[in-house]
Amino acid sequence: MDNWQTPLALLVVTVTVALLVRSVWKKRRKPGSGCGGDCGCPTTDLKERLKK
């Protein structure tokens, strides 16, 4: 095979994408990972006041 770089580059890209998708999927399915920072999620204090 004269051009060995193309299949190697495709393999590297495929593995990288697979690892990124796997890490995102694991974070998404982790229990208790509801709000992650400045997304505007209501605080516990606000939730308690709304219940009253």
All heavy atoms as TSV, in Angstrom:
chain	resi	resn	atom	element	x	y	z
A	1	MET	N	N	0.854	-1.172	0.000
A	1	MET	CA	C	0.000	0.000	0.000
A	1	MET	C	C	0.899	1.234	0.000
A	1	MET	O	O	1.711	1.415	0.905
A	1	MET	CB	C	-0.915	-0.022	1.229
A	1	MET	CG	C	-1.823	1.161	1.302
A	1	MET	SD	S	-2.828	1.220	2.787
A	1	MET	CE	C	-3.965	-0.097	2.515
A	2	ASP	N	N	0.741	2.068	-1.002
A	2	ASP	CA	C	1.579	3.251	-1.127
A	2	ASP	C	C	1.144	4.368	-0.179
A	2	ASP	O	O	1.976	5.050	0.398
A	2	ASP	CB	C	1.539	3.781	-2.565
A	2	ASP	CG	C	2.229	2.825	-3.524
A	2	ASP	OD1	O	3.091	2.060	-3.066
A	2	ASP	OD2	O	1.880	2.844	-4.723
A	3	ASN	N	N	-0.162	4.557	-0.034
A	3	ASN	CA	C	-0.662	5.658	0.776
A	3	ASN	C	C	-1.180	5.098	2.105
A	3	ASN	O	O	-2.352	4.779	2.264
A	3	ASN	CB	C	-1.767	6.401	0.027
A	3	ASN	CG	C	-2.151	7.675	0.734
A	3	ASN	OD1	O	-1.553	8.043	1.733
A	3	ASN	ND2	N	-3.160	8.340	0.228
A	4	TRP	N	N	-0.311	4.997	3.095
A	4	TRP	CA	C	-0.686	4.439	4.382
A	4	TRP	C	C	-1.189	5.512	5.348
A	4	TRP	O	O	-1.768	5.205	6.387
A	4	TRP	CB	C	0.492	3.711	5.011
A	4	TRP	CG	C	1.708	4.585	5.167
A	4	TRP	CD1	C	2.695	4.768	4.258
A	4	TRP	CD2	C	2.041	5.399	6.293
A	4	TRP	NE1	N	3.625	5.647	4.736
A	4	TRP	CE2	C	3.250	6.051	5.991
A	4	TRP	CE3	C	1.436	5.652	7.517
A	4	TRP	CZ2	C	3.860	6.932	6.879
A	4	TRP	CZ3	C	2.047	6.520	8.399
A	4	TRP	CH2	C	3.253	7.154	8.076
A	5	GLN	N	N	-0.998	6.766	5.007
A	5	GLN	CA	C	-1.359	7.836	5.935
A	5	GLN	C	C	-2.867	8.069	6.001
A	5	GLN	O	O	-3.386	8.399	7.063
A	5	GLN	CB	C	-0.657	9.134	5.540
A	5	GLN	CG	C	0.837	9.060	5.735
A	5	GLN	CD	C	1.535	10.300	5.233
A	5	GLN	OE1	O	1.025	10.982	4.357
A	5	GLN	NE2	N	2.708	10.581	5.771
A	6	THR	N	N	-3.564	7.883	4.891
A	6	THR	CA	C	-5.008	8.129	4.888
A	6	THR	C	C	-5.755	7.160	5.799
A	6	THR	O	O	-6.541	7.596	6.644
A	6	THR	CB	C	-5.556	8.073	3.451
A	6	THR	OG1	O	-4.874	9.062	2.676
A	6	THR	CG2	C	-7.040	8.339	3.426
A	7	PRO	N	N	-5.537	5.850	5.690
A	7	PRO	CA	C	-6.229	4.945	6.618
A	7	PRO	C	C	-5.842	5.182	8.079
A	7	PRO	O	O	-6.685	5.096	8.978
A	7	PRO	CB	C	-5.801	3.545	6.171
A	7	PRO	CG	C	-5.311	3.705	4.794
A	7	PRO	CD	C	-4.804	5.095	4.671
A	8	LEU	N	N	-4.585	5.525	8.305
A	8	LEU	CA	C	-4.149	5.812	9.669
A	8	LEU	C	C	-4.830	7.066	10.208
A	8	LEU	O	O	-5.287	7.089	11.363
A	8	LEU	CB	C	-2.630	5.975	9.718
A	8	LEU	CG	C	-2.027	6.215	11.097
A	8	LEU	CD1	C	-2.282	5.016	11.994
A	8	LEU	CD2	C	-0.543	6.494	10.975
A	9	ALA	N	N	-4.932	8.100	9.399
A	9	ALA	CA	C	-5.601	9.330	9.817
A	9	ALA	C	C	-7.081	9.080	10.094
A	9	ALA	O	O	-7.643	9.594	11.069
A	9	ALA	CB	C	-5.437	10.409	8.756
A	10	LEU	N	N	-7.734	8.291	9.253
A	10	LEU	CA	C	-9.145	7.955	9.482
A	10	LEU	C	C	-9.321	7.162	10.768
A	10	LEU	O	O	-10.295	7.360	11.499
A	10	LEU	CB	C	-9.697	7.176	8.292
A	10	LEU	CG	C	-9.869	7.983	7.001
A	10	LEU	CD1	C	-10.279	7.060	5.862
A	10	LEU	CD2	C	-10.887	9.079	7.198
A	11	LEU	N	N	-8.384	6.274	11.055
A	11	LEU	CA	C	-8.448	5.505	12.299
A	11	LEU	C	C	-8.295	6.414	13.509
A	11	LEU	O	O	-9.044	6.289	14.488
A	11	LEU	CB	C	-7.361	4.433	12.299
A	11	LEU	CG	C	-7.277	3.587	13.564
A	11	LEU	CD1	C	-8.526	2.729	13.711
A	11	LEU	CD2	C	-6.031	2.735	13.542
A	12	VAL	N	N	-7.361	7.352	13.440
A	12	VAL	CA	C	-7.158	8.290	14.555
A	12	VAL	C	C	-8.400	9.141	14.773
A	12	VAL	O	O	-8.852	9.337	15.913
A	12	VAL	CB	C	-5.908	9.167	14.294
A	12	VAL	CG1	C	-5.840	10.325	15.280
A	12	VAL	CG2	C	-4.657	8.332	14.364
A	13	VAL	N	N	-8.998	9.639	13.708
A	13	VAL	CA	C	-10.200	10.465	13.815
A	13	VAL	C	C	-11.359	9.640	14.376
A	13	VAL	O	O	-12.103	10.106	15.245
A	13	VAL	CB	C	-10.566	11.082	12.446
A	13	VAL	CG1	C	-11.942	11.709	12.473
A	13	VAL	CG2	C	-9.525	12.102	12.041
A	14	THR	N	N	-11.514	8.424	13.921
A	14	THR	CA	C	-12.593	7.561	14.393
A	14	THR	C	C	-12.456	7.262	15.881
A	14	THR	O	O	-13.433	7.333	16.632
A	14	THR	CB	C	-12.615	6.248	13.588
A	14	THR	OG1	O	-12.737	6.558	12.205
A	14	THR	CG2	C	-13.756	5.363	14.019
A	15	VAL	N	N	-11.248	6.944	16.317
A	15	VAL	CA	C	-11.027	6.650	17.733
A	15	VAL	C	C	-11.278	7.890	18.585
A	15	VAL	O	O	-11.904	7.815	19.649
A	15	VAL	CB	C	-9.594	6.105	17.950
A	15	VAL	CG1	C	-9.241	6.056	19.422
A	15	VAL	CG2	C	-9.458	4.733	17.317
A	16	THR	N	N	-10.831	9.049	18.117
A	16	THR	CA	C	-11.036	10.293	18.868
A	16	THR	C	C	-12.514	10.620	19.001
A	16	THR	O	O	-12.983	10.966	20.096
A	16	THR	CB	C	-10.297	11.447	18.171
A	16	THR	OG1	O	-8.921	11.111	18.046
A	16	THR	CG2	C	-10.432	12.726	18.956
A	17	VAL	N	N	-13.256	10.508	17.928
A	17	VAL	CA	C	-14.694	10.783	17.974
A	17	VAL	C	C	-15.390	9.788	18.890
A	17	VAL	O	O	-16.268	10.163	19.680
A	17	VAL	CB	C	-15.295	10.770	16.554
A	17	VAL	CG1	C	-16.808	10.765	16.600
A	17	VAL	CG2	C	-14.795	11.958	15.766
A	18	ALA	N	N	-15.006	8.527	18.828
A	18	ALA	CA	C	-15.623	7.516	19.680
A	18	ALA	C	C	-15.369	7.813	21.157
A	18	ALA	O	O	-16.278	7.682	21.988
A	18	ALA	CB	C	-15.099	6.127	19.318
A	19	LEU	N	N	-14.174	8.222	21.500
A	19	LEU	CA	C	-13.873	8.555	22.894
A	19	LEU	C	C	-14.636	9.790	23.359
A	19	LEU	O	O	-15.114	9.835	24.503
A	19	LEU	CB	C	-12.371	8.767	23.069
A	19	LEU	CG	C	-11.517	7.503	22.967
A	19	LEU	CD1	C	-10.040	7.860	23.018
A	19	LEU	CD2	C	-11.863	6.520	24.060
A	20	LEU	N	N	-14.767	10.795	22.493
A	20	LEU	CA	C	-15.532	11.990	22.860
A	20	LEU	C	C	-17.006	11.660	23.070
A	20	LEU	O	O	-17.618	12.112	24.046
A	20	LEU	CB	C	-15.384	13.062	21.785
A	20	LEU	CG	C	-14.054	13.787	21.741
A	20	LEU	CD1	C	-13.975	14.676	20.517
A	20	LEU	CD2	C	-13.856	14.604	22.994
A	21	VAL	N	N	-17.566	10.876	22.173
A	21	VAL	CA	C	-18.978	10.502	22.299
A	21	VAL	C	C	-19.185	9.671	23.560
A	21	VAL	O	O	-20.160	9.864	24.286
A	21	VAL	CB	C	-19.446	9.740	21.041
A	21	VAL	CG1	C	-20.789	9.075	21.264
A	21	VAL	CG2	C	-19.513	10.684	19.862
A	22	ARG	N	N	-18.258	8.789	23.850
A	22	ARG	CA	C	-18.376	7.946	25.050
A	22	ARG	C	C	-18.339	8.793	26.324
A	22	ARG	O	O	-19.130	8.581	27.242
A	22	ARG	CB	C	-17.238	6.931	25.069
A	22	ARG	CG	C	-17.259	6.009	26.255
A	22	ARG	CD	C	-16.158	4.971	26.138
A	22	ARG	NE	N	-16.070	4.203	27.345
A	22	ARG	CZ	C	-15.072	4.278	28.207
A	22	ARG	NH1	N	-14.059	5.087	27.961
A	22	ARG	NH2	N	-15.058	3.557	29.297
A	23	SER	N	N	-17.430	9.761	26.384
A	23	SER	CA	C	-17.341	10.586	27.588
A	23	SER	C	C	-18.583	11.457	27.751
A	23	SER	O	O	-19.075	11.645	28.864
A	23	SER	CB	C	-16.083	11.447	27.563
A	23	SER	OG	O	-16.165	12.404	26.545
A	24	VAL	N	N	-19.106	11.999	26.657
A	24	VAL	CA	C	-20.329	12.801	26.734
A	24	VAL	C	C	-21.498	11.925	27.155
A	24	VAL	O	O	-22.327	12.319	27.974
A	24	VAL	CB	C	-20.604	13.495	25.381
A	24	VAL	CG1	C	-21.997	14.088	25.344
A	24	VAL	CG2	C	-19.573	14.564	25.126
A	25	TRP	N	N	-21.591	10.724	26.628
A	25	TRP	CA	C	-22.685	9.807	26.962
A	25	TRP	C	C	-22.637	9.420	28.434
A	25	TRP	O	O	-23.654	9.373	29.111
A	25	TRP	CB	C	-22.609	8.568	26.080
A	25	TRP	CG	C	-23.746	7.629	26.295
A	25	TRP	CD1	C	-23.723	6.479	27.021
A	25	TRP	CD2	C	-25.081	7.763	25.810
A	25	TRP	NE1	N	-24.949	5.887	26.992
A	25	TRP	CE2	C	-25.808	6.648	26.258
A	25	TRP	CE3	C	-25.720	8.716	25.027
A	25	TRP	CZ2	C	-27.147	6.472	25.957
A	25	TRP	CZ3	C	-27.047	8.529	24.729
A	25	TRP	CH2	C	-27.742	7.422	25.182
A	26	LYS	N	N	-21.427	9.169	28.970
A	26	LYS	CA	C	-21.307	8.805	30.376
A	26	LYS	C	C	-21.698	9.968	31.283
A	26	LYS	O	O	-22.343	9.776	32.297
A	26	LYS	CB	C	-19.880	8.352	30.683
A	26	LYS	CG	C	-19.577	6.957	30.170
A	26	LYS	CD	C	-18.164	6.559	30.450
A	26	LYS	CE	C	-17.981	6.318	31.924
A	26	LYS	NZ	N	-16.669	5.777	32.263
A	27	LYS	N	N	-21.316	11.188	30.919
A	27	LYS	CA	C	-21.679	12.356	31.724
A	27	LYS	C	C	-23.178	12.584	31.692
A	27	LYS	O	O	-23.771	12.971	32.687
A	27	LYS	CB	C	-20.971	13.609	31.214
A	27	LYS	CG	C	-19.534	13.686	31.583
A	27	LYS	CD	C	-18.933	14.981	31.086
A	27	LYS	CE	C	-17.463	15.053	31.388
A	27	LYS	NZ	N	-16.868	16.284	30.886
A	28	ARG	N	N	-23.795	12.356	30.545
A	28	ARG	CA	C	-25.228	12.592	30.401
A	28	ARG	C	C	-26.031	11.608	31.225
A	28	ARG	O	O	-27.060	11.950	31.774
A	28	ARG	CB	C	-25.619	12.463	28.927
A	28	ARG	CG	C	-27.033	12.879	28.643
A	28	ARG	CD	C	-27.355	12.748	27.179
A	28	ARG	NE	N	-27.583	11.378	26.768
A	28	ARG	CZ	C	-28.738	10.742	26.927
A	28	ARG	NH1	N	-29.734	11.329	27.496
A	28	ARG	NH2	N	-28.877	9.512	26.522
A	29	ARG	N	N	-25.576	10.392	31.350
A	29	ARG	CA	C	-26.329	9.352	32.045
A	29	ARG	C	C	-25.982	9.250	33.521
A	29	ARG	O	O	-26.572	8.468	34.239
A	29	ARG	CB	C	-26.074	8.005	31.372
A	29	ARG	CG	C	-26.599	7.995	29.948
A	29	ARG	CD	C	-26.546	6.646	29.353
A	29	ARG	NE	N	-27.289	5.712	30.176
A	29	ARG	CZ	C	-27.235	4.402	30.049
A	29	ARG	NH1	N	-26.472	3.872	29.146
A	29	ARG	NH2	N	-27.936	3.611	30.828
A	30	LYS	N	N	-25.020	10.036	34.016
A	30	LYS	CA	C	-24.616	9.973	35.416
A	30	LYS	C	C	-25.729	10.538	36.288
A	30	LYS	O	O	-26.176	11.652	36.073
A	30	LYS	CB	C	-23.338	10.764	35.631
A	30	LYS	CG	C	-22.792	10.644	37.045
A	30	LYS	CD	C	-21.616	11.541	37.283
A	30	LYS	CE	C	-20.476	11.196	36.379
A	30	LYS	NZ	N	-19.307	12.036	36.633
A	31	PRO	N	N	-26.188	9.777	37.271
A	31	PRO	CA	C	-27.241	10.299	38.141
A	31	PRO	C	C	-26.735	11.464	38.986
A	31	PRO	O	O	-25.604	11.460	39.437
A	31	PRO	CB	C	-27.615	9.106	39.020
A	31	PRO	CG	C	-26.492	8.143	38.900
A	31	PRO	CD	C	-25.796	8.421	37.601
A	32	GLY	N	N	-27.574	12.448	39.141
A	32	GLY	CA	C	-27.223	13.599	39.957
A	32	GLY	C	C	-26.451	14.666	39.216
A	32	GLY	O	O	-25.943	15.591	39.816
A	33	SER	N	N	-26.331	14.550	37.907
A	33	SER	CA	C	-25.584	15.553	37.152
A	33	SER	C	C	-26.544	16.528	36.472
A	33	SER	O	O	-26.313	16.958	35.357
A	33	SER	CB	C	-24.702	14.870	36.107
A	33	SER	OG	O	-25.502	14.194	35.174
A	34	GLY	N	N	-27.615	16.865	37.170
A	34	GLY	CA	C	-28.659	17.684	36.582
A	34	GLY	C	C	-28.215	19.044	36.115
A	34	GLY	O	O	-28.228	19.339	34.941
A	35	CYS	N	N	-27.803	19.900	37.016
A	35	CYS	CA	C	-27.445	21.258	36.643
A	35	CYS	C	C	-25.940	21.405	36.772
A	35	CYS	O	O	-25.361	21.105	37.797
A	35	CYS	CB	C	-28.153	22.250	37.557
A	35	CYS	SG	S	-27.942	23.933	37.025
A	36	GLY	N	N	-25.333	21.917	35.741
A	36	GLY	CA	C	-23.879	22.010	35.734
A	36	GLY	C	C	-23.345	23.419	35.730
A	36	GLY	O	O	-22.515	23.747	34.919
A	37	GLY	N	N	-23.804	24.280	36.590
A	37	GLY	CA	C	-23.187	25.598	36.689
A	37	GLY	C	C	-24.139	26.747	36.456
A	37	GLY	O	O	-25.163	26.869	37.110
A	38	ASP	N	N	-23.796	27.599	35.510
A	38	ASP	CA	C	-24.527	28.839	35.270
A	38	ASP	C	C	-25.667	28.652	34.264
A	38	ASP	O	O	-25.883	29.484	33.400
A	38	ASP	CB	C	-23.573	29.909	34.755
A	38	ASP	CG	C	-22.506	30.252	35.763
A	38	ASP	OD1	O	-22.780	30.072	36.959
A	38	ASP	OD2	O	-21.424	30.707	35.360
A	39	CYS	N	N	-26.399	27.584	34.398
A	39	CYS	CA	C	-27.457	27.331	33.410
A	39	CYS	C	C	-28.791	27.931	33.844
A	39	CYS	O	O	-29.775	27.798	33.146
A	39	CYS	CB	C	-27.615	25.835	33.173
A	39	CYS	SG	S	-28.167	24.932	34.629
A	40	GLY	N	N	-28.829	28.561	35.019
A	40	GLY	CA	C	-30.063	29.183	35.462
A	40	GLY	C	C	-31.006	28.222	36.163
A	40	GLY	O	O	-32.200	28.466	36.228
A	41	CYS	N	N	-30.488	27.126	36.673
A	41	CYS	CA	C	-31.323	26.166	37.392
A	41	CYS	C	C	-31.758	26.767	38.726
A	41	CYS	O	O	-30.987	27.482	39.365
A	41	CYS	CB	C	-30.556	24.877	37.641
A	41	CYS	SG	S	-30.115	24.033	36.126
A	42	PRO	N	N	-32.963	26.476	39.156
A	42	PRO	CA	C	-33.420	27.031	40.438
A	42	PRO	C	C	-32.645	26.432	41.603
A	42	PRO	O	O	-32.308	25.262	41.601
A	42	PRO	CB	C	-34.896	26.633	40.494
A	42	PRO	CG	C	-35.050	25.546	39.503
A	42	PRO	CD	C	-33.993	25.709	38.481
A	43	THR	N	N	-32.394	27.275	42.588
A	43	THR	CA	C	-31.681	26.820	43.773
A	43	THR	C	C	-32.644	26.099	44.711
A	43	THR	O	O	-33.858	26.146	44.543
A	43	THR	CB	C	-31.063	28.012	44.507
A	43	THR	OG1	O	-32.128	28.881	44.910
A	43	THR	CG2	C	-30.087	28.761	43.627
A	44	THR	N	N	-32.096	25.433	45.708
A	44	THR	CA	C	-32.919	24.720	46.684
A	44	THR	C	C	-33.809	25.687	47.442
A	44	THR	O	O	-34.969	25.390	47.722
A	44	THR	CB	C	-32.005	23.949	47.654
A	44	THR	OG1	O	-31.115	23.129	46.899
A	44	THR	CG2	C	-32.807	23.078	48.583
A	45	ASP	N	N	-33.261	26.862	47.778
A	45	ASP	CA	C	-34.031	27.860	48.520
A	45	ASP	C	C	-35.247	28.306	47.671
A	45	ASP	O	O	-36.365	28.415	48.188
A	45	ASP	CB	C	-33.146	29.055	48.839
A	45	ASP	CG	C	-33.867	30.093	49.672
A	45	ASP	OD1	O	-34.604	29.687	50.609
A	45	ASP	OD2	O	-33.724	31.296	49.381
A	46	LEU	N	N	-35.035	28.556	46.418
A	46	LEU	CA	C	-36.125	28.972	45.536
A	46	LEU	C	C	-37.170	27.855	45.419
A	46	LEU	O	O	-38.374	28.124	45.438
A	46	LEU	CB	C	-35.583	29.331	44.154
A	46	LEU	CG	C	-36.617	29.734	43.099
A	46	LEU	CD1	C	-37.371	30.978	43.554
A	46	LEU	CD2	C	-35.958	29.943	41.767
A	47	LYS	N	N	-36.738	26.617	45.318
A	47	LYS	CA	C	-37.667	25.495	45.215
A	47	LYS	C	C	-38.524	25.391	46.484
A	47	LYS	O	O	-39.736	25.137	46.400
A	47	LYS	CB	C	-36.899	24.180	45.020
A	47	LYS	CG	C	-36.291	24.029	43.660
A	47	LYS	CD	C	-35.545	22.716	43.570
A	47	LYS	CE	C	-34.787	22.583	42.290
A	47	LYS	NZ	N	-33.999	21.351	42.242
A	48	GLU	N	N	-37.906	25.601	47.653
A	48	GLU	CA	C	-38.652	25.525	48.898
A	48	GLU	C	C	-39.697	26.646	48.982
A	48	GLU	O	O	-40.812	26.431	49.431
A	48	GLU	CB	C	-37.701	25.609	50.097
A	48	GLU	CG	C	-36.836	24.381	50.275
A	48	GLU	CD	C	-37.642	23.154	50.552
A	48	GLU	OE1	O	-38.648	23.212	51.287
A	48	GLU	OE2	O	-37.269	22.075	50.006
A	49	ARG	N	N	-39.324	27.849	48.539
A	49	ARG	CA	C	-40.290	28.958	48.561
A	49	ARG	C	C	-41.433	28.730	47.591
A	49	ARG	O	O	-42.573	29.125	47.850
A	49	ARG	CB	C	-39.583	30.278	48.247
A	49	ARG	CG	C	-38.771	30.795	49.426
A	49	ARG	CD	C	-38.240	32.167	49.166
A	49	ARG	NE	N	-37.055	32.043	48.312
A	49	ARG	CZ	C	-36.637	32.959	47.463
A	49	ARG	NH1	N	-37.303	34.079	47.320
A	49	ARG	NH2	N	-35.574	32.760	46.742
A	50	LEU	N	N	-41.174	28.098	46.468
A	50	LEU	CA	C	-42.235	27.833	45.490
A	50	LEU	C	C	-43.210	26.765	45.979
A	50	LEU	O	O	-44.376	26.773	45.608
A	50	LEU	CB	C	-41.626	27.423	44.148
A	50	LEU	CG	C	-40.924	28.511	43.370
A	50	LEU	CD1	C	-40.239	27.926	42.144
A	50	LEU	CD2	C	-41.886	29.603	42.959
A	51	LYS	N	N	-42.733	25.860	46.812
A	51	LYS	CA	C	-43.597	24.795	47.330
A	51	LYS	C	C	-44.638	25.340	48.303
A	51	LYS	O	O	-45.699	24.772	48.463
A	51	LYS	CB	C	-42.761	23.722	48.031
A	51	LYS	CG	C	-42.018	22.821	47.067
A	51	LYS	CD	C	-41.250	21.755	47.821
A	51	LYS	CE	C	-40.445	20.893	46.883
A	51	LYS	NZ	N	-39.663	19.890	47.624
A	52	LYS	N	N	-44.327	26.454	48.972
A	52	LYS	CA	C	-45.224	27.017	49.987
A	52	LYS	C	C	-46.400	27.735	49.374
A	52	LYS	O	O	-46.526	28.131	48.330
A	52	LYS	CB	C	-44.472	27.976	50.891
A	52	LYS	CG	C	-43.463	27.260	51.747
A	52	LYS	CD	C	-42.764	28.241	52.629
A	52	LYS	CE	C	-41.732	27.498	53.477
A	52	LYS	NZ	N	-41.011	28.367	54.360
